[in-house]
């Protein structure tokens, strides 16, 4: 069994490789080259680049050139790791006399290796290094374009690889596309550019109109957007902005909804919950039990959860709609809920967040910190993110009850929010939509005047933010305009 010292870590390999490349082949010009993904691939590339290009121009003194040559050779031979022989003394003597040929200063380590080994070495390079290698020589350009290298960078990216979607579900790639036919360098470039747009706030806005009153709730996927409104209808839209279905069944405002591939659950001010068939868009059943408006709903494969202005949370059987239990403990309207597994979090107008065990109905913990009533909450199993009428967003550790950070900046009630592993997107009665760093609480973007009235709901994915408002509009902020993305 090899000893611990004999195991070479990837970081060590990368560091050694980069030191070797810098000392033996790369020039100052390459080190200062543009390392963005918009590298001009059509420019001429010399077959090799001599180390002497790193030295001063011809106008410098001979002594400086001799010194640079001396140091370059010395480093090369030391890096070779061999016993210093008469060959070194001869080269140094010739360098000091200015007689050294240019070709004697070139060492192409990668070019001397079998292509399989070269690929194995470059496998440890990041994208900036691969882009620099593009410019060294035509051979290095060829091997650094290898799709397997870029595929490794793409699928192992710490943020991109954690998306919920399958990495090959894109309009760019059809179901018959083979992995070997995919240009991963292009895909990496597109996703990199998308990330830059999120950082800069570079987006294109477009608006969808169709409801005749305030739009309270929204959910979307790759193909459709579904909204619920005070006009008592639920509308389905395609991504072009065309309304494809209008569903009626509630007798008052549609306040909340959630869907999957099989069913949609909606809650209303009429105190009822409707279950819809997502294939036929017909109602399956109506569930009654709440004594006031149903403010939020959620479900998984087994149960449906709902909360109400009547200060209760009800758990229902998804299959037959039977009432299982009621969770009681809040002293005000329960405005929002979300659950993962057997744990459910609820946000109330009493300014308290509660964590519940769905199986037993027991309240496990109270989260106290907001100074006014809560309007929205999101939960991923570990983190809780809440928005309140105190204009603040708070992030909590679900296991310990600790408030991790507080985001301040909104000047009105935080009505809706959504988050992933990197950011929080919030919508407020101050008519703005803001993006926050979930790790530091720093405000990244403040999109002002997105709507002309209160923002009621907001949701985002890797390419866009979609929001709804009292102004009867659906706003799409598209960060992927003009890009061909695979997410």
N, C-alpha and C positions, 0 to 999 in steps of 0.2 A: 504494500500500500504506500503510495507516495506521501512524503512528509508534507506538512503544512506549508513549508517554505518553497516547495517545488511547484505549488499551484499558482499560476500567474493569473491575477485578477484582470478583468476587462479594462478597468480604468488604468492599470499599470501598463497594459499593452498599448492602449491608446496614447498615453503620455510618451512612451518610448518611440512609438511610430512617428508621432508629430515632431519629437526632437530630432529623430533621424532625418525626416523629410526637410526640416528647416536647415539642418546643417549640411546636407549633402546636395540638394537639388533646388529647393525653392529660393526664389530671389526676393529682394526687397519689393520689387514691383508686384509680385504675386501676393506678398503678405499684405500689401496695401490695396489690393484689388477689391472691387465691389463684391461682397459676399452675399448679395441678395439673389433671389430666384429669377431675376430678369436678366441673367447673364447672356450676352450676345454670343450665341453658339456658332454664328457663321463667320466669325473673324478667323484670320489665319493663325495657325499655331505652329511655332517652331518645333522641330523634332526633339530638341533638348535645349535646356537653358543653363548656361554655364554659371558657376559660382562667382566668377569674376564680375558678373553683372551687378553683384551686390556691392562691389567696391566703388570708389569715387570715379568721377568722369575723367576723361583723358587730360583735362586741364589740371588735375591734381599732380602733386609731385611724385617722382618715381619711388621715393622712399615710402610713401604711404601705400602705393600699389604693392611694393615688395612686402611691406608689413602685413597687408591684407592677405596676400597669397600665402605667406608664411603661416599665418594663423589658420587659414582655411585648411591647408594641408595637414597642419598639426592636429586639428580637430578630427579630420577624416581618419587619419591613421590611428589616433587614440581611440576613436569610436569603433574602429575595426577590431580592436581587442587583441591584436597579434603582437608578438615580440617585435620590438623596434629594431630593425635591421639596417644594413647598409643602404637599402633602397630608400629609406626615409632620409638618411643623410644626403644621398645624392639629389633627391627631389628638393630638399631644403636649400642645398647649395645652388642648384639651378634657379630656384625661385628668387634667392637673394641676388643673383646675377641678372635677373630679368629674362632668363632664357627658357622659362617653362612654357610649353605649348598649351593652348587653350583646351584642347581635347583631354589633356591630362588632368584637368580639374573637374571633369564630369563623372559622376557616379550615379547610375540609374538602378537603384536597388530593386524597385518593383519590376522593371523591365527584364531583369535577369531571372525572375522567378516564373515558375509555371503559372498559368492564368488562374488555376484553382486556388493556389496558395495566395496569389495577389488578392483575389476576391476575399479570401478568409481574413486577410489583414485589413482590407478596406471596410470589412464588416463592422469594425470597431470605430469607424469615423463618424462624426456628426455631419449634418448637411452642409455646414459652412466649409468643412475640410474637403468634402467631395466636390464642391463648386470650385474651390481653389485648384484641386487636382485637374479639373477640366482644362486648365490653361497651361499646364506644364508641357505636355507634348501630345501628339495625336494618339499615341498608344494609351497614355494615362487618361486622355479624354474618353477613349473607347471603353476602358474597363470601369471608369467611374460612372458611366451611363447605365451600367448593368441594372436591370429592373429588380433583381433580387435584393440588391443593396438598398434601393429606395423603398421596396416593399417592407424590408425590415424596419427602416426608419418610420414608415407610415403606421404600421400595425403596432409598433412598440411605443409610440408616442404616449406619454403619460396622461394626456387629456383626450386625445382623439380616440384612443382605443377603448375608452370607457363609455362611449355613446351607447344608447339603448338599441340603436338600429343595427341591422346586419351590414357589415362593411361593403357588401356588394349590391345593396339595394339602392340603385341610382338610375336616373334616366340616362346616364352616360353608359352604363353597363347593362346589357340585357341578360335574360336568364340563360341564354346560350353562350354567353361570353366565357372563355376559358381564362383561368388566372394568368397563364403565360402570355395572353394577348393584352393584358392590362398594362398601360403605361403608368407605372407607379410614380415615376419622377414627375409626370404631369399632375397626377392626383395630389402629390405632396405639395407641389407648387400652388395648386388651386386652394387647398386647405390652408396653407400658410398665408396666402393673400386674404382669405376669409378671416383668419385670426387677426391680421393687421387691420382689417376694416372694423372689427369689433373694438380693437384698441383705440382707433381713431374716431369711432362713431360715424363712419362713412356708410350711409344707408340711402335707400330710395323709398319714399313713402307712397302708398296708394290707399285709396279709401273705397269701402264697399257700403252701399246704401240699399236698404230694402225694408227694414223694420219701421213701423210708424210710431214707435215710442222708445223709451230708454231700453238699452240692451244690458242686461244684468250679468250674463254668464257666457263663457266661451270655452270650447275645447277644439283642438285641431290635430290632424296628422298629415302625412305626406300628400294625401289626395283630397281631403275635405276639411271644411270648417263648419262647426255647429254652434248656433247661438240661441239663447233664450231671452225673451223680451217682456217688457211690461204690456205689450200689445197682445199678450196671452198666447203667442205662437212660438214655435221652435222652427228655425230655418236651417237648412243644409245648403252649403255653398261649395262650388268647386274652387280650385286655386286661381282660376281666372277672374273670379268675382261674380260668377253667375249663380243665382239662387236655383237649386235643383229640386228642393222639396220644401214645402211649408206644412208643418204638423200642427194640428189643433186638437185639443182635448182637455186642457186646463181651463178653469173658469175664472182665473185671475192671473196675475203676473207670474211668469216663469222665472224663479229666482236662482235656480241652480240646476246643473245637469252633469252627468258623467256617462261615458259610453265605452264599450270595447267592441270586439268583432261580432258579438252576439246580441247584446242588449244595450239599451240606453235607459238610465234612471233619471227622472226629472222631479223637482220639487217646486211647489207653488204656494202663493198666498192663499189659495183655496183650501189649505190645510192637508192636501193629499199628495201622494207620490204615485207617479205613473211609470210603468215598465213598458218599454217599446221594443219591438222586434227590429233589429238593425238591417235585416234583409228586406222586409216588407214595409217597414215604417208604420206598422199598425200597433195599437196598444194591446199588450198582453193582459195586464191587470192594473187595477187601481187599489192602492193601499191607504187605509185610513187609520188614524190613531192619535195623531197630534192634535192639540187643541188650538193651535194657531199656525201661522205661516211656516212652511218648511224652508229653512234658510240655507242648508247645505246637505249634500248627499255624497256617499262614497260606497264602493263595493269591491269585493274580490270574487273568487270562484264559488264561495259558499254563503256569504252573508252580504246584506245591505245595511248600511248605517245611515241614519238621518238625524238632523238636529233642528230645533225649532225655536221660535219666539216664546214658546211655552216653557222654556228653561230645561227641557229634557232632551235626552239622546235615546233613540230607539234602534234596536237591533232586530233585523228581519231575516228570515230564511229566503235566500235568493231563488230557490227552486219553486217554492209554493207560496211565497209571500206571507207566511205566518209570522206573527210577532214572537220574538224569542225572549227579550228582556228590555227593560228600560233603565237607563243610567241617570241617576238624579244626584244633584249636589250643587249645581250652579244656582246663584241667586238672581240671575238675570238672563236675558235671551242668549241662547247658544248660537253665535253667529257663524261659526266655521268649525269643521272637523276634518281630520284625516287619520287614516290608520294604516299600519303595516303589521301583518301577522296578527297577533292577539293583542297588540298595543294600539290604543287610540288616544289621540290628543284632541282637546276641545278648547275653543276660545270663546269667551263670553263677555257680555256687556258689563259684568261685575268686575272686570279688569283682571280676572284670574284665568290662568291656563291650567288645565287638569290633564293628567295622564291616567288612563284607565286600562284595566285588564278586561278585555271583552268577554272572555270565557267565564269569569266570576262576577263581573259587574262592579268590582272593587276599584275605588280611586286609589292609585298608587302614590301620587305626588301632586302637590300644587306648586306652580311656578308663579312667584310674585315679583313684580318689578315695574310693570306698566302703571302709570298713574291715572289712566282713564280706560274706558271700555275698549275691548279688543274687537277688531273687525275681520281679521283674516289670519290664517295659520297654515303652515306647511310642515310636513314631517317625513323624513326619509328612513326612520328607524333608529337613527343616532342623533341627528340634529333636529331641533325645532326652530323655525323662523316665524316670528309673529309681527303683526302690524296693528297699530292702535290709534285711537283718537287723540293720544298725546303726541301724535305726529312722528313717532319713533318706530324703528324696526329693531327688534332684539333677536339675537341668536343664542340658543340655549343648548346645553348638553343634556340630552334626554335621560341619561343614566344617573347623573349626579344632581341635576336640577340647577347647575351653575349657569349664570348668564355670561356667555363668552364675550360678546361684544354688543355694542349699541350703535346703530346707524342714525345719525341726525342730519336733517337738511330739508325734509318736507315741511311745508307750512300749512298743511291741512291733513285731515284724517287719512291714514294709509289704508286704503280700501281693499287692495289686492296685491299679492306678491307670488313669485315663483322663483325657485332657485335650483342650481346644480352644484357640482363640486367646486366651482370657481367663482360664481357670481350670483347675485340676487337682482331680480328685476321687480320693481314696485310701481304701482299706480296709485294716485292720490286724488283727493278732492281739490288739491291745488292745481289740477289739470296737467300735471307733469308726469312723465314716466322716467324713472331714474334707474341707473345700473350701479351696483355696489360690488366691491371686492369682499367676498364672504369671509376671507381670512383676516383682513385688516379693518374692515368697516369703511374703507375709503370710498367716496363717491367717484365713480369712473366717468359717468355721463349724466347729464341733466337735460333731457329732451323736453323743453318748455313748449307750452301751447300746442301739444299734440292734439288735444281735443278742446272744444270750446265750452266744455262743462265738466262735471265730475267724471273721473275714470272709475268704472265699476269693476272691471276684471282685466287681467293681463296674463299672458302665457307666452313662453318662448321656447325655441329649439336652437339647433346649431346655426341656422341661417336667418332667423327672423324673430321679431317680437310682434305679437298681435294683441290689440287691446280693444275694449268696448267702453261705451260711455253713455251718459245721459243725453248726449247730443245726437243719438240714434245712428252713429257711424261706427263702422269697424275699420280700424286703422292697422295696416300692415307695414312694418318697418323691415325692409328687405336688405340684409347685409350681403347677400350673395348675388346681387344683380350683375349680370354679365359674366358670372363665373360658372364653370361646369364642375359642380362639387359631387363628391361621393362621401356619404356620411352614414 
